[in-house]
């Protein structure tokens, strides 16, 4: 079941993230990558504002994980609505947002809705499952380029 996520809206509902920081996007994407791996599903996240030059398509090469930004003069809501409109099977398509307008549009198109608080529970559950799986595997996977950036960013902040 694919997930379309209103990135800035979700960041605003997660108590450990701040909406206006670049690190928040990294943190959210890191958690969404874990979610994507555990759920084995397509994840698309849309952020407001200009693209982050440190987050590139190359970071997700080979993964069903996509990050979009609006073009100049657009906002993320327009991009989200466009993506929803292009989906062919919305019966098993989740839209994650607490934005009333986005939720109404998605519902009218036939998509399933998860508000941000609900989705936060799914993220926590995926994190726990990921840790459990990694403990069981005990093998070393090479990190993706974005995971390297994510962890480097975390260690930089601790200095």
Contact map, one row per residue, 1 for C-alpha under 8 A:
111000000000000000000000000000000000000011000000000000000000000000000000000000000000000000011100000000000000000000000000000000000000000000000000000000000000000
111100000000000000000000000000000000000011110000000000000000000000000000000000000000000000011100000000000000000000000000000000000000000000000000000000000000000
111110000000000000000000000000000000000011110000000000000000000000000000000000000000000000001111000000000000000000000000000000000000000000000000000000000000000
011111000000000000000000000000000000000000111100000000000000000000000000000000010000000000001111000000000000000000000000000000000000000000000000000000000000000
001111100100000000000000000000000000000000111100000000000000000000000000000000000000000000000011100000000000000000000000000000000000000000000000000000000000000
000111111100000000000000000000000000000000001110000000000000000000000000000110010000000000000011100000000000000000000000000000000000000000000000000000000000000
000011111110000000000000100000000000000000001111000000000000000000000000000000000000000000000000000000000000000000000000000000000000000000000000000000000000000
000001111111000000100000000000000000000000000111000000000000000000000000000000000000000000000000000000000000000000000000000000000000000000000000000000000000000
000001111111100000000000000000000000000000000000000000000000000000000000000000000000000000000000111000000000000000010000000000000000000000000000000000000000000
000011111111110000000000000000000000000000000000000000000000000000000000000000000000000000000001110000000000000000010000000000000000000000000000000000000000000
000000111111110011100001100100000000000000000000000000000000000000000000000000000000000000000000000000000000000000000000000000000000000000000000000000000000000
000000011111111011100000000000000000000000000000000000000000000000000000000000000000000000000000000000000000000000000000000000000000000000000000000000000000000
000000001111111000000000000000000000000000000000000000000000000000000000000000000000000000000000000000000000000000011000000000000000000000000000000000000000000
000000000111111110000000000000000000000000000000000000000000000000000000000000000000000000000000000000000000000000001001000000000000000000000000000000000000000
000000000001111111000000000000000000000000000000000000000000000000000000000000000000000000000000000000000000000000000000000000000000000000000000000000000000000
000000000000011111000000000000000000000000000000000000000000000000000000000000000000000000000000000000000000000000000000000000000000000000000000000000000000000
000000000011011111100001001000000000000000000000000000000000000000000000000000000000000000000000000000000000000000000000000000000000000000000000000000000000000
000000000011001111111001000000000000000000000000000000000000000000000000000000000000000000000000000000000000000000000000000000000000000000000000000000000000000
000000010011000011111001000000000000000000000000000000000000000000000000000000000000000000000000000000000000000000000000000000000000000000000000000000000000000
000000000000000001111101000000000000000000000000000000000000000000000000000000000000000000000000000000000000000000000000000000000000000000000000000000000000000
000000000000000001111111100000000000000000000000000000000000000000000000000000000000000000000000000000000000000000000000000000000000000000000000000000000000000
000000000000000000011111110000000000000000000000000100000000000000000000000000000000000000000000000000000000000000000000000000000000000000000000000000000000000
000000000000000000001111111000000000000000000000000000000000000000000000000000000000000000000000000000000000000000000000000000000000000000000000000000001000000
000000000010000011111111111100000000000000000000000000000000000000000000000000000000000000000000000000000000000000000000000000000000000000000000000000000000000
000000100010000000001111111110000000000000000000000000000000000000000000000000000000000000000000000000000000000000000000000000000000000000000000000000000000000
000000000000000000000111111111000000000000000000000000000000000000000000000000000000000000000000000000000000000000000000000000000000000000000000000001000000000
000000000000000010000011111111100000000000000000000000000000000000000000000000000000000000000000000000000000000000000000000000000000000000000000000001000000000
000000000010000000000001111111110000000000000000000000000000000000000000000000000000000000000000000000000000000000000000000000000000000000000000000000000000000
000000000000000000000000111111111000000000000000000000000000000000000000000000000000000000000000000000000000000000000000000000000000000000000000000000000000000
000000000000000000000000011111111100000000000000000000000000000000000000000000000000000000000000000000000000000000000000000000000000000000000000011001000000000
000000000000000000000000001111111110000000000000000000000000000000000000000000000000000000000000000000000000000000000000001000100000000000000000000000000000000
000000000000000000000000000111111111000000100000000000000000000000000000000000000000000000000000000000000000000000000000001000000000000000000000000000000000000
000000000000000000000000000011111111100000000000000000000000000010000000000000000000000000000000000000000000000000000000000000000000000000000000000000000000000
000000000000000000000000000001111111110000000000000000000000000000000000000000000000000000000000000000000000000000000000000001100100000000000000000000000000000
000000000000000000000000000000111111111000000000000000000000000000000000000000000000000000000000000000000000000000000000001001100000000000000000000000000000000
000000000000000000000000000000011111111111100000000000000000000110000000000000000000000000000000000000000000000000000000000000000000000000000000000000000000000
000000000000000000000000000000001111111110000000000000000000000000000000000000000000000000000000000000000000000000000000000000000000000000000000000000000000000
000000000000000000000000000000000111111100000000000000000000000000000000000000000000000000000000000000000000000000000000000001001100000000000000000000000000000
000000000000000000000000000000000011111110000000000000000000000000000000000000000000000000000000000000000000000000000000000001000000000000000000000000000000000
000000000000000000000000000000000001111111000000000000000000000000000000000000000000000000000000000000000000000000000000000000000000000000000000000000000000000
111000000000000000000000000000000001101111100000000000000000000100000000000000000000000000000000000000000000000000000000000000000000000000000000000000000000000
111000000000000000000000000000000001000111110000000000000000000110000000000000000000000000000000000000000000000000000000000000000000000000000000000000000000000
011110000000000000000000000000010001000011111000000000000000000111000000000000000000000000000000000000000000000000000000000000000000000000000000000000000000000
011110000000000000000000000000000000000001111100000000000000000011110000000000000000000000000000000000000000000000000000000000000000000000000000000000000000000
000111100000000000000000000000000000000000111110000000000000000001110000000000000000000000000000000000000000000000000000000000000000000000000000000000000000000
000111110000000000000000000000000000000000011111000000000000000000111100000100110000000000000000000000000000000000000000000000000000000000000000000000000000000
000001110000000000000000000000000000000000001111100000000000000000111100000100000000000000000000000000000000000000000000000000000000000000000000000000000000000
000000110000000000000000000000000000000000000111110000000000000000001100001100000000000000000000000000000000000000000000000000000000000000000000000000000000000
000000000000000000000000000000000000000000000011111000000000000000001100001100000000000000000000000000000000000000000000000000000000000000000000000000000000000
000000000000000000000000000000000000000000000001111100000000000000001111000000000000000000000000000000000000000000000000000000000000000000000000000000000000000
000000000000000000000000000000000000000000000000111110100000000000011000000000000000000000000000000000000000000000000000000000000000000000000000000000000000000
000000000000000000000100000000000000000000000000011111110000000000000000000000000000000000000000000000000000000000000000000000000000000000000000000000000000000
000000000000000000000000000000000000000000000000001111110000000000000000000000000000000000000000000000000000000000000000000000000000000000000000000000000000000
000000000000000000000000000000000000000000000000000111110000000000000000000000000000000000000000000000000000000000000000000000000000000000000000000000000000000
000000000000000000000000000000000000000000000000001111111010000000000000000000000000000000000000000000000000000000000000000000000000000000000000010000000000000
000000000000000000000000000000000000000000000000000111111111000000000000000000000000000000000000000000000000000000000000000000000000000000000000000000000000000
000000000000000000000000000000000000000000000000000000111111100001100000000000000000000000000000000000000000000000000000000000000000000000000000000000000000000
000000000000000000000000000000000000000000000000000000011111100000000000000000000000000000000000000000000000000000000000000000000000000000000000100000000000000
000000000000000000000000000000000000000000000000000000111111100000000000000000000000000000000000000000000000000000000000000000000000000000000001110000000000000
000000000000000000000000000000000000000000000000000000011111111111000000000000000000000000000000000000000000000000000000000000000000000000000001010000000000000
000000000000000000000000000000000000000000000000000000001111111000000000000000000000000000000000000000000000000000000000000000000000000000000000000000000000000
000000000000000000000000000000000000000000000000000000000001111100000000000000000000000000000000000000000000000000000000000000000000000000000000000000000000000
000000000000000000000000000000000000000000000000000000000001111110000000000000000000000000000000000000000000000000000000000000000000000000000000000000000000000
000000000000000000000000000000000001000011100000000000000001011111000000000000000000000000000000000000000000000000000000000000000000000000000000000000000000000
000000000000000000000000000000001001000001110000000000000001001111100000000000000000000000000000000000000000000000000000000000000000000000000000000000000000000
000000000000000000000000000000000000000000111000000000001001000111110000000000000000000000000000000000000000000000000000000000000000000000000000000000000000000
000000000000000000000000000000000000000000011110000000001000000011111000000000000000000000000000000000000000000000000000000000000000000000000000000000000000000
000000000000000000000000000000000000000000011110001000000000000001111100000000100000000000000000000000000000000000000000000000000000000000000000000000000000000
000000000000000000000000000000000000000000000111111000000000000000111110000100100000000000000000000000000000000000000000000000000000000000000000000000000000000
000000000000000000000000000000000000000000000111110000000000000000011111111101100000000000000000000000000000000000000000000000000000000000000000000000000000000
000000000000000000000000000000000000000000000000010000000000000000001111111000000000000000000000000000000000000000000000000000000000000000000000000000000000000
000000000000000000000000000000000000000000000000010000000000000000000111110000000000000000000000000000000000000000000000000000000000000000000000000000000000000
000000000000000000000000000000000000000000000000000000000000000000000111111000000000000000000000000000000000000000000000000000000000000000000000000000000000000
000000000000000000000000000000000000000000000000000000000000000000000111111101100000000000000000000000000000000000000000000000000000000000000000000000000000000
000000000000000000000000000000000000000000000001100000000000000000000110111111100000000000000000000000000000000000000000000000000000000000000000000000000000000
000001000000000000000000000000000000000000000111100000000000000000001100011111110000000000000000000000000000000000000000000000000000000000000000000000000000000
000001000000000000000000000000000000000000000000000000000000000000000000001111111000000000000000000001000000000000000000000000000000000000000000000000000000000
000000000000000000000000000000000000000000000000000000000000000000000100011111111100000000000000000000000000000000000000000000000000000000000000000000000000000
000000000000000000000000000000000000000000000100000000000000000000011100011111111110000000000000000000000000000000000000000000000000000000000000000000000000000
000101000000000000000000000000000000000000000100000000000000000000000000000111111111000000000000000001000000000000000000000000000000000000000000000000000000000
000000000000000000000000000000000000000000000000000000000000000000000000000011111111100000000000000001001100000000000000000000000000000000000000000000000000000
000000000000000000000000000000000000000000000000000000000000000000000000000001111111110000000000000000000000000000000000000000000000000000000000000000000000000
000000000000000000000000000000000000000000000000000000000000000000000000000000111111111000000000000000000000000000000000000000000000000000000000000000000000000
000000000000000000000000000000000000000000000000000000000000000000000000000000011111111001000000000000000100101000000000000000000000000000000000000000000000000
000000000000000000000000000000000000000000000000000000000000000000000000000000001111111000000000000000000000100000000000000000000000000000000000000000000000000
000000000000000000000000000000000000000000000000000000000000000000000000000000000111111100000000000000000000000000000000000000000000000000000000000000000000000
000000000000000000000000000000000000000000000000000000000000000000000000000000000011111111000000000000000000000000000000000000000000000000000000000000000000000
000000000000000000000000000000000000000000000000000000000000000000000000000000000000011111000000000000000000000000000000000000000000000000000000000000000000000
000000000000000000000000000000000000000000000000000000000000000000000000000000000000001111111000000000000000000000000000000000000000000000000000000000000000000
000000000000000000000000000000000000000000000000000000000000000000000000000000000001001111111100000000000000111100000000000000000000000000000000000000000000000
000000000000000000000000000000000000000000000000000000000000000000000000000000000000000011111000000000000000011100000000000000000000000000000000000000000000000
110000000000000000000000000000000000000000000000000000000000000000000000000000000000000011111100000000000000001100000000000000000000000000000000000000000000000
111100000000000000000000000000000000000000000000000000000000000000000000000000000000000011111110000000000000001100000000000000000000000000000000000000000000000
111100000000000000000000000000000000000000000000000000000000000000000000000000000000000001011111000000000000001111000000000000000000000000000000000000000000000
001111000000000000000000000000000000000000000000000000000000000000000000000000000000000000001111100000100100001111000000000000000000000000000000000000000000000
001111000100000000000000000000000000000000000000000000000000000000000000000000000000000000000111110000000000000011110010000000000000000000000000000000000000000
000011001100000000000000000000000000000000000000000000000000000000000000000000000000000000000011111001100000000011110000000000000000000000000000000000000000000
000000001100000000000000000000000000000000000000000000000000000000000000000000000000000000000001111101100000000001110000000000000000000000000000000000000000000
000000001000000000000000000000000000000000000000000000000000000000000000000000000000000000000000111111100000000000000000000000000000000000000000000000000000000
000000000000000000000000000000000000000000000000000000000000000000000000000000000000000000000000011111110000000000000000000000000000000000000000000000000000000
000000000000000000000000000000000000000000000000000000000000000000000000000000000000000000000000001111111000000000000000000000000000000000000000000000000000000
000000000000000000000000000000000000000000000000000000000000000000000000000010011000000000000000111111111100000000000000000000000000000000000000000000000000000
000000000000000000000000000000000000000000000000000000000000000000000000000000000000000000000010111111111110000010000000000000000000000000000000000000000000000
000000000000000000000000000000000000000000000000000000000000000000000000000000000000000000000000000111111111000000000000000000000000000000000000000000000000000
000000000000000000000000000000000000000000000000000000000000000000000000000000001000000000000000000011111111100000000000000000000000000000000000000000000000000
000000000000000000000000000000000000000000000000000000000000000000000000000000001001000000000010000001111111111110000000000000000000000000000000000000000000000
000000000000000000000000000000000000000000000000000000000000000000000000000000000000000000000000000000111111111110000000000000000000000000000000000000000000000
000000000000000000000000000000000000000000000000000000000000000000000000000000000000000000000000000000011111111000000000000000000000000000000000000000000000000
000000000000000000000000000000000000000000000000000000000000000000000000000000000001100001000000000000001111111000000000000000000000000000000000000000000000000
000000000000000000000000000000000000000000000000000000000000000000000000000000000000000001100000000000000111111100000000000000000000000000000000000000000000000
000000000000000000000000000000000000000000000000000000000000000000000000000000000001000001111110000000000111111110000000000000000000000000000000000000000000000
000000000000000000000000000000000000000000000000000000000000000000000000000000000000000001111110000000000110011111000000000000000000000000000000000000000000000
000000000000000000000000000000000000000000000000000000000000000000000000000000000000000000000111100000100110001111100000000000000000000000000000000000000000000
000000000000000000000000000000000000000000000000000000000000000000000000000000000000000000000111110000000000000111110110000000000000000000000000000000000000000
000000000000000000000000000000000000000000000000000000000000000000000000000000000000000000000001110000000000000011111110000000000000000000000000000000000000000
000000001100100000000000000000000000000000000000000000000000000000000000000000000000000000000001110000000000000001111111000000000000000000000000000000000000000
000000000000110000000000000000000000000000000000000000000000000000000000000000000000000000000000000000000000000000111111100000000000000000000000000000000000000
000000000000000000000000000000000000000000000000000000000000000000000000000000000000000000000000000000000000000001111111110000000000000000000000000000000000000
000000000000000000000000000000000000000000000000000000000000000000000000000000000000000000000001000000000000000001111111111000000000000000000000000000000000000
000000000000010000000000000000000000000000000000000000000000000000000000000000000000000000000000000000000000000000011111111100000000000000000000000000000000000
000000000000000000000000000000000000000000000000000000000000000000000000000000000000000000000000000000000000000000001111111110000000000000000000000000000000000
000000000000000000000000000000000000000000000000000000000000000000000000000000000000000000000000000000000000000000000111111111000000000000000000000000000000000
000000000000000000000000000000110010000000000000000000000000000000000000000000000000000000000000000000000000000000000011111111100000000000000000000000000000000
000000000000000000000000000000000000000000000000000000000000000000000000000000000000000000000000000000000000000000000001111111110000000000000000000000000000000
000000000000000000000000000000000000000000000000000000000000000000000000000000000000000000000000000000000000000000000000111111111000000000000000000000000000000
000000000000000000000000000000000110011000000000000000000000000000000000000000000000000000000000000000000000000000000000011111111100000000000000000000000000000
000000000000000000000000000000100110000000000000000000000000000000000000000000000000000000000000000000000000000000000000001111111110000000000000000000000000000
000000000000000000000000000000000000000000000000000000000000000000000000000000000000000000000000000000000000000000000000000111111111000000000000000000000000000
000000000000000000000000000000000000010000000000000000000000000000000000000000000000000000000000000000000000000000000000000011111111100000000000000000000000000
000000000000000000000000000000000100010000000000000000000000000000000000000000000000000000000000000000000000000000000000000001111111110000000000000000000000000
000000000000000000000000000000000000000000000000000000000000000000000000000000000000000000000000000000000000000000000000000000111111111000000000000000000000000
000000000000000000000000000000000000000000000000000000000000000000000000000000000000000000000000000000000000000000000000000000011111111100000000000000000000000
000000000000000000000000000000000000000000000000000000000000000000000000000000000000000000000000000000000000000000000000000000001111111110000000000000000000000
000000000000000000000000000000000000000000000000000000000000000000000000000000000000000000000000000000000000000000000000000000000111111111100000000000000000000
000000000000000000000000000000000000000000000000000000000000000000000000000000000000000000000000000000000000000000000000000000000011111111000000000000000000000
000000000000000000000000000000000000000000000000000000000000000000000000000000000000000000000000000000000000000000000000000000000001111111000000000000000000000
000000000000000000000000000000000000000000000000000000000000000000000000000000000000000000000000000000000000000000000000000000000000111111100000000000000000000
000000000000000000000000000000000000000000000000000000000000000000000000000000000000000000000000000000000000000000000000000000000000011111110000000000000000000
000000000000000000000000000000000000000000000000000000000000000000000000000000000000000000000000000000000000000000000000000000000000010011111000000000000000000
000000000000000000000000000000000000000000000000000000000000000000000000000000000000000000000000000000000000000000000000000000000000000001111100000000000000000
000000000000000000000000000000000000000000000000000000000000000000000000000000000000000000000000000000000000000000000000000000000000000000111110000000000000000
000000000000000000000000000000000000000000000000000000000000000000000000000000000000000000000000000000000000000000000000000000000000000000011111000000000000000
000000000000000000000000000000000000000000000000000000000000000000000000000000000000000000000000000000000000000000000000000000000000000000001111111100000000000
000000000000000000000000000000000000000000000000000000000011000000000000000000000000000000000000000000000000000000000000000000000000000000000111111100000000000
000000000000000000000000000000000000000000000000000000000110000000000000000000000000000000000000000000000000000000000000000000000000000000000011111110000000000
000000000000000000000000000001000000000000000000000000100011000000000000000000000000000000000000000000000000000000000000000000000000000000000011111111000000000
000000000000000000000000000001000000000000000000000000000000000000000000000000000000000000000000000000000000000000000000000000000000000000000011111111100000000
000000000000000000000000000000000000000000000000000000000000000000000000000000000000000000000000000000000000000000000000000000000000000000000011111111110000000
000000000000000000000000000000000000000000000000000000000000000000000000000000000000000000000000000000000000000000000000000000000000000000000000111111111000000
000000000000000000000000011001000000000000000000000000000000000000000000000000000000000000000000000000000000000000000000000000000000000000000000011111111100000
000000000000000000000000000000000000000000000000000000000000000000000000000000000000000000000000000000000000000000000000000000000000000000000000001111111110000
000000000000000000000000000000000000000000000000000000000000000000000000000000000000000000000000000000000000000000000000000000000000000000000000000111111111000
000000000000000000000010000000000000000000000000000000000000000000000000000000000000000000000000000000000000000000000000000000000000000000000000000011111111100
000000000000000000000000000000000000000000000000000000000000000000000000000000000000000000000000000000000000000000000000000000000000000000000000000001111111110
000000000000000000000000000000000000000000000000000000000000000000000000000000000000000000000000000000000000000000000000000000000000000000000000000000111111111
000000000000000000000000000000000000000000000000000000000000000000000000000000000000000000000000000000000000000000000000000000000000000000000000000000011111111
000000000000000000000000000000000000000000000000000000000000000000000000000000000000000000000000000000000000000000000000000000000000000000000000000000001111111
000000000000000000000000000000000000000000000000000000000000000000000000000000000000000000000000000000000000000000000000000000000000000000000000000000000111111
000000000000000000000000000000000000000000000000000000000000000000000000000000000000000000000000000000000000000000000000000000000000000000000000000000000011111
